[in-house]
Amino acid sequence: MGDLKAIEYKRFEDIKHIREDGSEYWSARELAPALEYAKWENFSKVIERAMIACENSGHSVSDDFPEVRKIVEAGATSKPKKDYELTRYACYLIVQNGDPRKEVID
């Protein structure tokens, strides 16, 4: 069991981004597959629950879940898709509000 947690932690740290100012963030679109969510629609519901928990804890949703738009290539076209630059705390709340049937979340 400890090995699984170490692998999951490494996977989480491997998708971390560092801004020029040294602050860290995780892309929600990269975090979703790491937490075994295949569909964005399902993962976005978890994000919404985590945002409510963030607000209830007295934190600023706009600070912990800043929304960004990223251009995604889709065949011959490209269109902007919603993403979030999540703080470590936001990621924690997402895991807490995720599907407990998923081994990576349990």
PAGU-240518 format. One record per atom (N, C-alpha, C, CB): residue in one letter; atom name; x, y negated, z. Coordinates in steps of 0.2 Angstrom, whole numbers, padded with zeros to 4 digits. Atoms other than C-alpha are relative to their C-alpha. Glycine has a CB too. Layout:
+------+------+-------+-------+-------+
| rest | atom |     X |     Y |     Z |
+------+------+-------+-------+-------+
|    a |   CA |     X |     Y |     Z |
...
+------+------+-------+-------+-------+
***
This chain:
+------+------+-------+-------+-------+
| rest | atom |     X |     Y |     Z |
+------+------+-------+-------+-------+
|    m |    N |  0004 |  0006 |  0000 |
|    m |   CA |  0000 |  0000 |  0000 |
|    m |    C |  0004 | -0006 |  0000 |
|    m |   CB | -0005 |  0000 |  0006 |
|    g |    N | -0004 |  0006 |  0000 |
|    g |   CA |  0014 | -0012 |  0004 |
|    g |    C |  0003 | -0001 | -0007 |
|    g |   CB |  0006 |  0001 |  0005 |
|    d |    N | -0003 |  0001 |  0006 |
|    d |   CA |  0022 | -0009 | -0013 |
|    d |    C | -0005 | -0004 | -0005 |
|    d |   CB |  0002 |  0007 | -0003 |
|    l |    N |  0005 |  0003 |  0005 |
|    l |   CA |  0005 | -0014 | -0022 |
|    l |    C |  0000 | -0007 |  0002 |
|    l |   CB | -0006 |  0003 |  0002 |
|    k |    N |  0000 |  0007 | -0002 |
|    k |   CA |  0005 | -0030 | -0012 |
|    k |    C |  0006 | -0004 | -0002 |
|    k |   CB | -0001 | -0001 |  0008 |
|    a |    N | -0006 |  0003 |  0003 |
|    a |   CA |  0023 | -0034 | -0017 |
|    a |    C | -0001 | -0001 | -0007 |
|    a |   CB |  0006 |  0004 |  0002 |
|    i |    N |  0001 |  0000 |  0007 |
|    i |   CA |  0019 | -0031 | -0035 |
|    i |    C | -0005 | -0006 | -0002 |
|    i |   CB | -0003 |  0006 | -0003 |
|    e |    N |  0005 |  0005 |  0001 |
|    e |   CA |  0003 | -0042 | -0034 |
|    e |    C |  0003 | -0007 |  0002 |
|    e |   CB | -0006 |  0001 |  0004 |
|    y |    N | -0003 |  0006 | -0002 |
|    y |   CA |  0013 | -0056 | -0025 |
|    y |    C |  0005 | -0002 | -0006 |
|    y |   CB |  0004 |  0000 |  0007 |
|    k |    N | -0005 |  0001 |  0006 |
|    k |   CA |  0027 | -0055 | -0039 |
|    k |    C | -0004 | -0003 | -0006 |
|    k |   CB |  0004 |  0006 | -0001 |
|    r |    N |  0004 |  0002 |  0005 |
|    r |   CA |  0014 | -0056 | -0052 |
|    r |    C | -0003 | -0007 |  0001 |
|    r |   CB | -0006 |  0005 | -0001 |
|    f |    N |  0003 |  0006 | -0001 |
|    f |   CA |  0006 | -0071 | -0044 |
|    f |    C |  0006 | -0006 |  0000 |
|    f |   CB | -0003 | -0001 |  0007 |
|    e |    N | -0006 |  0005 |  0000 |
|    e |   CA |  0023 | -0080 | -0042 |
|    e |    C |  0003 | -0001 | -0007 |
|    e |   CB |  0005 |  0002 |  0005 |
|    d |    N | -0003 |  0000 |  0007 |
|    d |   CA |  0028 | -0076 | -0060 |
|    d |    C | -0004 | -0005 | -0004 |
|    d |   CB |  0000 |  0007 | -0003 |
|    i |    N |  0004 |  0004 |  0004 |
|    i |   CA |  0013 | -0086 | -0067 |
|    i |    C |  0000 | -0008 |  0003 |
|    i |   CB | -0007 |  0002 |  0000 |
|    k |    N |  0000 |  0007 | -0003 |
|    k |   CA |  0017 | -0102 | -0056 |
|    k |    C |  0003 | -0004 | -0005 |
|    k |   CB |  0004 |  0001 |  0007 |
|    h |    N | -0003 |  0006 |  0004 |
|    h |   CA |  0021 | -0118 | -0065 |
|    h |    C |  0003 | -0005 |  0005 |
|    h |   CB | -0005 | -0003 | -0005 |
|    i |    N | -0003 |  0006 | -0004 |
|    i |   CA |  0032 | -0132 | -0058 |
|    i |    C |  0000 | -0006 | -0004 |
|    i |   CB |  0007 |  0002 |  0003 |
|    r |    N |  0000 |  0007 |  0004 |
|    r |   CA |  0028 | -0150 | -0063 |
|    r |    C |  0007 | -0004 |  0001 |
|    r |   CB | -0005 | -0004 |  0003 |
|    e |    N | -0006 |  0004 |  0000 |
|    e |   CA |  0042 | -0163 | -0065 |
|    e |    C |  0001 | -0003 |  0007 |
|    e |   CB |  0000 | -0005 | -0005 |
|    d |    N | -0001 |  0003 | -0006 |
|    d |   CA |  0039 | -0170 | -0048 |
|    d |    C |  0001 |  0006 |  0006 |
|    d |   CB | -0007 | -0004 |  0002 |
|    g |    N | -0002 | -0006 | -0005 |
|    g |   CA |  0042 | -0152 | -0040 |
|    g |    C | -0006 |  0003 |  0003 |
|    g |   CB |  0004 | -0003 |  0005 |
|    s |    N |  0006 | -0004 | -0003 |
|    s |   CA |  0024 | -0148 | -0036 |
|    s |    C | -0002 |  0006 | -0004 |
|    s |   CB | -0006 | -0005 |  0000 |
|    e |    N |  0002 | -0006 |  0004 |
|    e |   CA |  0017 | -0131 | -0041 |
|    e |    C | -0007 |  0000 | -0001 |
|    e |   CB |  0002 |  0006 |  0005 |
|    y |    N |  0007 | -0002 |  0002 |
|    y |   CA |  0001 | -0125 | -0049 |
|    y |    C |  0000 |  0006 | -0004 |
|    y |   CB | -0003 | -0006 | -0004 |
|    w |    N |  0002 | -0006 |  0004 |
|    w |   CA | -0007 | -0110 | -0057 |
|    w |    C | -0005 | -0002 | -0004 |
|    w |   CB | -0002 |  0006 |  0005 |
|    s |    N |  0005 |  0001 |  0004 |
|    s |   CA | -0017 | -0110 | -0072 |
|    s |    C | -0006 |  0005 |  0001 |
|    s |   CB |  0003 |  0001 | -0008 |
|    a |    N |  0005 | -0004 | -0001 |
|    a |   CA | -0034 | -0103 | -0069 |
|    a |    C | -0001 |  0005 | -0006 |
|    a |   CB | -0007 | -0004 |  0001 |
|    r |    N |  0000 | -0005 |  0006 |
|    r |   CA | -0034 | -0095 | -0087 |
|    r |    C |  0005 |  0005 |  0001 |
|    r |   CB |  0001 | -0004 | -0006 |
|    e |    N | -0005 | -0005 | -0001 |
|    e |   CA | -0018 | -0086 | -0082 |
|    e |    C | -0001 |  0004 |  0006 |
|    e |   CB |  0007 | -0003 |  0001 |
|    l |    N |  0002 | -0004 | -0006 |
|    l |   CA | -0024 | -0081 | -0065 |
|    l |    C | -0005 |  0005 | -0001 |
|    l |   CB | -0002 | -0005 |  0006 |
|    a |    N |  0006 | -0005 |  0001 |
|    a |   CA | -0040 | -0073 | -0071 |
|    a |    C |  0002 |  0007 | -0001 |
|    a |   CB | -0004 | -0003 | -0005 |
|    p |    N | -0002 | -0007 |  0001 |
|    p |   CA | -0032 | -0058 | -0079 |
|    p |    C |  0005 |  0003 |  0005 |
|    p |   CB |  0004 |  0000 | -0007 |
|    a |    N | -0004 | -0002 | -0005 |
|    a |   CA | -0019 | -0057 | -0065 |
|    a |    C | -0005 |  0003 |  0006 |
|    a |   CB |  0004 | -0005 |  0003 |
|    l |    N |  0005 | -0003 | -0005 |
|    l |   CA | -0035 | -0054 | -0053 |
|    l |    C | -0005 |  0005 | -0003 |
|    l |   CB | -0003 | -0006 |  0003 |
|    e |    N |  0004 | -0005 |  0004 |
|    e |   CA | -0042 | -0042 | -0066 |
|    e |    C | -0007 | -0002 | -0002 |
|    e |   CB | -0001 |  0006 |  0005 |
|    y |    N |  0007 |  0003 |  0003 |
|    y |   CA | -0056 | -0053 | -0073 |
|    y |    C |  0002 |  0000 | -0007 |
|    y |   CB | -0001 | -0007 |  0003 |
|    a |    N |  0000 |  0000 |  0007 |
|    a |   CA | -0058 | -0050 | -0091 |
|    a |    C | -0004 | -0005 | -0004 |
|    a |   CB | -0002 |  0007 | -0003 |
|    k |    N |  0004 |  0006 |  0003 |
|    k |   CA | -0071 | -0063 | -0095 |
|    k |    C |  0000 | -0006 |  0004 |
|    k |   CB | -0008 |  0003 |  0000 |
|    w |    N |  0000 |  0006 | -0003 |
|    w |   CA | -0069 | -0081 | -0091 |
|    w |    C | -0007 | -0002 |  0004 |
|    w |   CB |  0002 | -0006 | -0005 |
|    e |    N |  0007 |  0002 | -0003 |
|    e |   CA | -0088 | -0083 | -0087 |
|    e |    C |  0000 |  0003 |  0007 |
|    e |   CB | -0005 |  0003 | -0005 |
|    n |    N |  0000 | -0003 | -0006 |
|    n |   CA | -0086 | -0071 | -0073 |
|    n |    C |  0005 | -0003 |  0005 |
|    n |   CB |  0001 |  0008 |  0000 |
|    f |    N | -0004 |  0003 | -0004 |
|    f |   CA | -0071 | -0079 | -0066 |
|    f |    C | -0002 | -0007 |  0002 |
|    f |   CB |  0007 |  0000 | -0004 |
|    s |    N |  0002 |  0007 | -0002 |
|    s |   CA | -0078 | -0097 | -0067 |
|    s |    C | -0005 |  0000 |  0005 |
|    s |   CB | -0003 | -0003 | -0007 |
|    k |    N |  0005 |  0000 | -0006 |
|    k |   CA | -0092 | -0091 | -0055 |
|    k |    C |  0004 |  0000 |  0006 |
|    k |   CB | -0005 |  0006 | -0001 |
|    v |    N | -0004 | -0001 | -0006 |
|    v |   CA | -0078 | -0086 | -0043 |
|    v |    C |  0003 | -0007 |  0002 |
|    v |   CB |  0005 |  0005 | -0001 |
|    i |    N | -0003 |  0006 | -0001 |
|    i |   CA | -0070 | -0103 | -0045 |
|    i |    C | -0005 | -0005 |  0003 |
|    i |   CB |  0002 | -0003 | -0007 |
|    e |    N |  0006 |  0004 | -0003 |
|    e |   CA | -0087 | -0112 | -0042 |
|    e |    C | -0001 |  0002 |  0007 |
|    e |   CB | -0006 |  0001 | -0004 |
|    r |    N |  0001 | -0002 | -0008 |
|    r |   CA | -0089 | -0102 | -0025 |
|    r |    C |  0006 | -0003 |  0004 |
|    r |   CB |  0000 |  0007 |  0000 |
|    a |    N | -0006 |  0003 | -0003 |
|    a |   CA | -0071 | -0107 | -0021 |
|    a |    C |  0000 | -0007 |  0001 |
|    a |   CB |  0007 |  0003 | -0004 |
|    m |    N |  0000 |  0007 | -0001 |
|    m |   CA | -0074 | -0125 | -0024 |
|    m |    C | -0005 | -0002 |  0005 |
|    m |   CB | -0003 | -0003 | -0007 |
|    i |    N |  0005 |  0002 | -0006 |
|    i |   CA | -0089 | -0125 | -0012 |
|    i |    C |  0004 |  0001 |  0006 |
|    i |   CB | -0006 |  0005 | -0001 |
|    a |    N | -0003 | -0001 | -0006 |
|    a |   CA | -0078 | -0117 |  0001 |
|    a |    C |  0005 | -0005 |  0001 |
|    a |   CB |  0004 |  0007 | -0001 |
|    c |    N | -0004 |  0005 | -0001 |
|    c |   CA | -0065 | -0130 | -0002 |
|    c |    C | -0003 | -0006 |  0002 |
|    c |   CB |  0004 | -0002 | -0007 |
|    e |    N |  0004 |  0006 | -0002 |
|    e |   CA | -0077 | -0144 |  0000 |
|    e |    C | -0002 |  0001 |  0007 |
|    e |   CB | -0006 | -0001 | -0004 |
|    n |    N |  0002 | -0001 | -0007 |
|    n |   CA | -0084 | -0136 |  0016 |
|    n |    C |  0006 |  0000 |  0005 |
|    n |   CB | -0003 |  0007 |  0000 |
|    s |    N | -0006 |  0000 | -0005 |
|    s |   CA | -0066 | -0135 |  0023 |
|    s |    C |  0002 | -0007 |  0001 |
|    s |   CB |  0005 |  0005 | -0003 |
|    g |    N | -0003 |  0007 | -0001 |
|    g |   CA | -0064 | -0154 |  0021 |
|    g |    C |  0005 | -0002 | -0005 |
|    g |   CB |  0002 | -0001 |  0007 |
|    h |    N | -0005 |  0002 |  0005 |
|    h |   CA | -0052 | -0153 |  0007 |
|    h |    C | -0003 | -0003 | -0006 |
|    h |   CB |  0004 |  0007 | -0003 |
|    s |    N |  0003 |  0004 |  0007 |
|    s |   CA | -0054 | -0163 | -0010 |
|    s |    C |  0001 |  0005 | -0005 |
|    s |   CB |  0005 | -0006 | -0001 |
|    v |    N |  0001 | -0004 |  0006 |
|    v |   CA | -0060 | -0152 | -0024 |
|    v |    C |  0004 | -0002 | -0006 |
|    v |   CB | -0007 |  0001 | -0002 |
|    s |    N | -0004 |  0003 |  0005 |
|    s |   CA | -0052 | -0164 | -0036 |
|    s |    C |  0007 |  0001 |  0000 |
|    s |   CB | -0002 | -0007 | -0001 |
|    d |    N | -0007 | -0001 | -0001 |
|    d |   CA | -0035 | -0162 | -0028 |
|    d |    C |  0002 |  0007 | -0001 |
|    d |   CB |  0002 | -0002 |  0007 |
|    d |    N | -0002 | -0007 |  0000 |
|    d |   CA | -0035 | -0143 | -0027 |
|    d |    C | -0002 |  0004 | -0006 |
|    d |   CB | -0003 |  0003 |  0006 |
|    f |    N |  0003 | -0003 |  0006 |
|    f |   CA | -0045 | -0139 | -0043 |
|    f |    C |  0000 | -0005 | -0006 |
|    f |   CB | -0007 |  0003 |  0001 |
|    p |    N |  0000 |  0005 |  0006 |
|    p |   CA | -0040 | -0153 | -0056 |
|    p |    C | -0002 |  0004 | -0006 |
|    p |   CB |  0006 | -0004 |  0000 |
|    e |    N |  0002 | -0003 |  0006 |
|    e |   CA | -0049 | -0149 | -0072 |
|    e |    C |  0005 | -0003 | -0006 |
|    e |   CB | -0007 | -0001 | -0001 |
|    v |    N | -0003 |  0002 |  0006 |
|    v |   CA | -0039 | -0149 | -0088 |
|    v |    C | -0003 |  0003 | -0006 |
|    v |   CB |  0008 |  0001 |  0001 |
|    r |    N |  0002 | -0003 |  0006 |
|    r |   CA | -0042 | -0146 | -0106 |
|    r |    C |  0006 |  0002 | -0004 |
|    r |   CB | -0004 | -0005 | -0005 |
|    k |    N | -0006 | -0002 |  0004 |
|    k |   CA | -0030 | -0135 | -0116 |
|    k |    C | -0003 |  0002 | -0007 |
|    k |   CB |  0003 |  0006 |  0004 |
|    i |    N |  0002 | -0002 |  0007 |
|    i |   CA | -0030 | -0132 | -0135 |
|    i |    C |  0002 |  0007 | -0001 |
|    i |   CB |  0004 | -0004 | -0005 |
|    v |    N |  0000 | -0007 |  0001 |
|    v |   CA | -0033 | -0114 | -0139 |
|    v |    C |  0000 |  0002 | -0007 |
|    v |   CB | -0005 |  0004 |  0004 |
|    e |    N |  0000 | -0002 |  0007 |
|    e |   CA | -0029 | -0107 | -0156 |
|    e |    C | -0005 |  0006 | -0001 |
|    e |   CB |  0007 |  0002 | -0003 |
|    a |    N |  0005 | -0005 |  0001 |
|    a |   CA | -0044 | -0097 | -0163 |
|    a |    C |  0000 |  0001 | -0007 |
|    a |   CB | -0007 | -0002 |  0003 |
|    g |    N |  0000 | -0001 |  0007 |
|    g |   CA | -0040 | -0091 | -0180 |
|    g |    C |  0002 | -0006 | -0004 |
|    g |   CB | -0007 |  0002 | -0003 |
|    a |    N | -0002 |  0006 |  0003 |
|    a |   CA | -0040 | -0106 | -0192 |
|    a |    C | -0001 | -0006 |  0003 |
|    a |   CB | -0003 |  0000 | -0007 |
|    t |    N |  0002 |  0006 | -0003 |
|    t |   CA | -0047 | -0118 | -0180 |
|    t |    C |  0003 |  0000 |  0007 |
|    t |   CB | -0007 |  0000 |  0001 |
|    s |    N | -0002 |  0000 | -0007 |
|    s |   CA | -0042 | -0124 | -0163 |
|    s |    C | -0005 | -0005 |  0004 |
|    s |   CB |  0008 | -0003 |  0001 |
|    k |    N |  0005 |  0004 | -0004 |
|    k |   CA | -0053 | -0131 | -0149 |
|    k |    C |  0002 |  0000 |  0007 |
|    k |   CB | -0007 |  0003 | -0001 |
|    p |    N | -0002 |  0001 | -0007 |
|    p |   CA | -0051 | -0137 | -0131 |
|    p |    C | -0004 |  0005 |  0004 |
|    p |   CB |  0000 | -0007 |  0002 |
|    k |    N |  0004 | -0004 | -0005 |
|    k |   CA | -0055 | -0125 | -0117 |
|    k |    C |  0002 | -0003 |  0007 |
|    k |   CB |  0002 |  0007 | -0001 |
|    k |    N |  0000 |  0002 | -0007 |
|    k |   CA | -0058 | -0129 | -0099 |
|    k |    C |  0005 |  0004 |  0004 |
|    k |   CB | -0007 |  0000 |  0003 |
|    d |    N | -0005 | -0004 | -0004 |
|    d |   CA | -0044 | -0124 | -0087 |
|    d |    C |  0000 | -0004 |  0006 |
|    d |   CB |  0007 |  0001 | -0003 |
|    y |    N | -0001 |  0004 | -0007 |
|    y |   CA | -0039 | -0129 | -0069 |
|    y |    C |  0007 |  0001 |  0001 |
|    y |   CB | -0005 |  0003 |  0005 |
|    e |    N | -0007 | -0001 | -0003 |
|    e |   CA | -0022 | -0132 | -0062 |
|    e |    C | -0001 |  0000 |  0007 |
|    e |   CB |  0005 | -0007 | -0002 |
|    l |    N |  0001 | -0002 | -0006 |
|    l |   CA | -0024 | -0124 | -0046 |
|    l |    C |  0005 |  0000 |  0005 |
|    l |   CB | -0003 |  0007 |  0001 |
|    t |    N | -0005 |  0000 | -0005 |
|    t |   CA | -0015 | -0127 | -0030 |
|    t |    C |  0000 |  0007 |  0004 |
|    t |   CB | -0002 | -0005 |  0006 |
|    r |    N | -0001 | -0007 | -0003 |
|    r |   CA | -0009 | -0112 | -0019 |
|    r |    C | -0006 |  0001 |  0004 |
|    r |   CB |  0006 |  0000 |  0004 |
|    y |    N |  0006 | -0001 | -0004 |
|    y |   CA | -0024 | -0116 | -0007 |
|    y |    C | -0006 |  0002 | -0005 |
|    y |   CB | -0001 | -0007 |  0003 |
|    a |    N |  0005 | -0002 |  0005 |
|    a |   CA | -0036 | -0115 | -0022 |
|    a |    C |  0000 |  0007 | -0002 |
|    a |   CB |  0000 | -0005 | -0006 |
|    c |    N | -0001 | -0008 |  0002 |
|    c |   CA | -0029 | -0098 | -0027 |
|    c |    C | -0002 |  0004 |  0006 |
|    c |   CB |  0007 |  0001 | -0002 |
|    y |    N |  0002 | -0004 | -0006 |
|    y |   CA | -0031 | -0092 | -0009 |
|    y |    C | -0008 |  0000 |  0000 |
|    y |   CB |  0003 | -0004 |  0006 |
|    l |    N |  0008 |  0000 | -0001 |
|    l |   CA | -0050 | -0098 | -0009 |
|    l |    C | -0003 |  0004 | -0006 |
|    l |   CB | -0002 | -0007 | -0001 |
|    i |    N |  0002 | -0005 |  0005 |
|    i |   CA | -0052 | -0089 | -0026 |
|    i |    C |  0000 |  0007 |  0002 |
|    i |   CB |  0004 | -0002 | -0007 |
|    v |    N |  0000 | -0007 | -0002 |
|    v |   CA | -0046 | -0073 | -0019 |
|    v |    C | -0005 |  0002 |  0005 |
|    v |   CB |  0007 |  0001 |  0002 |
|    q |    N |  0005 | -0001 | -0005 |
|    q |   CA | -0057 | -0075 | -0004 |
|    q |    C | -0007 |  0001 | -0002 |
|    q |   CB |  0001 | -0006 |  0005 |
|    n |    N |  0007 |  0000 |  0003 |
|    n |   CA | -0072 | -0078 | -0015 |
|    n |    C | -0001 |  0005 | -0006 |
|    n |   CB | -0002 | -0007 | -0002 |
|    g |    N |  0001 | -0005 |  0006 |
|    g |   CA | -0068 | -0064 | -0028 |
|    g |    C | -0003 |  0006 |  0002 |
|    g |   CB |  0007 |  0001 | -0002 |
|    d |    N |  0003 | -0007 |  0000 |
|    d |   CA | -0075 | -0047 | -0031 |
|    d |    C |  0004 |  0005 |  0004 |
|    d |   CB | -0001 |  0003 | -0007 |
|    p |    N | -0004 | -0005 | -0005 |
|    p |   CA | -0070 | -0036 | -0016 |
|    p |    C |  0001 |  0007 | -0003 |
|    p |   CB | -0003 |  0000 |  0006 |
|    r |    N | -0001 | -0006 |  0003 |
|    r |   CA | -0072 | -0021 | -0027 |
|    r |    C |  0006 |  0001 | -0005 |
|    r |   CB | -0006 |  0002 | -0005 |
|    k |    N | -0007 |  0000 |  0004 |
|    k |   CA | -0056 | -0026 | -0037 |
|    k |    C |  0005 |  0002 |  0005 |
|    k |   CB |  0001 | -0007 | -0004 |
|    e |    N | -0006 | -0003 | -0004 |
|    e |   CA | -0041 | -0017 | -0030 |
|    e |    C |  0005 | -0006 |  0002 |
|    e |   CB |  0004 |  0006 | -0003 |
|    v |    N | -0005 |  0006 | -0001 |
|    v |   CA | -0030 | -0033 | -0032 |
|    v |    C | -0003 | -0005 |  0005 |
|    v |   CB |  0001 | -0003 | -0007 |
|    i |    N |  0003 |  0005 | -0005 |
|    i |   CA | -0042 | -0043 | -0021 |
|    i |    C | -0001 |  0003 |  0006 |
|    i |   CB | -0007 | -0003 | -0003 |
|    d |    N |  0001 | -0004 | -0006 |
|    d |   CA | -0046 | -0030 | -0008 |
|    d |    C |  0005 |  0000 |  0004 |
|    d |   CB | -0002 |  0007 | -0001 |
+------+------+-------+-------+-------+
***
